[in-house]
Amino acid sequence: MIDDARTPLIISGPTPKGDDQLFAELKPKVEKLYAAQRNYVSTALIDAKKLIEKGETDYKTGGLALLRAHRGLPKNKALIKISQ
């Protein structure tokens, strides 16, 4: 038997508690967590910039702060600008 359907046939019934979504409950918590992460990355970038400009003795520490910022938000515009 060969299935020539262009869209897949989904055979399923209603799921128990299918309308009970946690999105509305979890959204504020996720937004709060993301804001804290963004604030930490901004602080790490400011510290990294200061340490790198300070000189060779703090260059390694500044690089570590840049790494932390990259791990926190790799597509941060300020981080990309510093990295170029």
NORDA-V241437 format. One record per helix or strand of 2 or more residues. SS is the DSSP state (alpha for helix, beta for strand). FROM is the first residue (numbers start at 1). LEN is the number of residues. If there is no record, write none. Layout:
{{SS,FROM,LEN} {SS,FROM,LEN}}
This chain:
{{alpha,23,32} {alpha,56,17} {alpha,77,7}}
